[in-house]
């Protein structure tokens, strides 16, 4: 019984270490300009986005059209690494919006982005 307990605890510890060591690479959303044909020479523009966790509760299409910023929802499980990445990303996007539009974008978004 003691050997079983030791092995069980070892497995739990090793699995938690591997989960905390995972690397999170955020998705880069791309948008085409105009009605260009899809080919190798199509220019793509990197789209800014707020990263949220949990179930999508609202449709943010009007915000995306007005400000060019998408809201990307991830699952509910948040690792410390994902949390820091989301906070950093969301703070950078908020600074961009504040610089370009002032504080008015916050009313249109209707949510508080993660980490702000």
Secondary structure as GFF3:
##gff-version 3
##sequence-region A 1 116
A	DSSP	alpha_helix	2	20	.	.	.	ID=ss1
A	DSSP	beta_strand	29	32	.	.	.	ID=ss2
A	DSSP	beta_strand	44	53	.	.	.	ID=ss3
A	DSSP	alpha_helix	61	67	.	.	.	ID=ss4
A	DSSP	beta_strand	69	74	.	.	.	ID=ss5
A	DSSP	alpha_helix	80	101	.	.	.	ID=ss6
A	DSSP	alpha_helix	105	109	.	.	.	ID=ss7
###
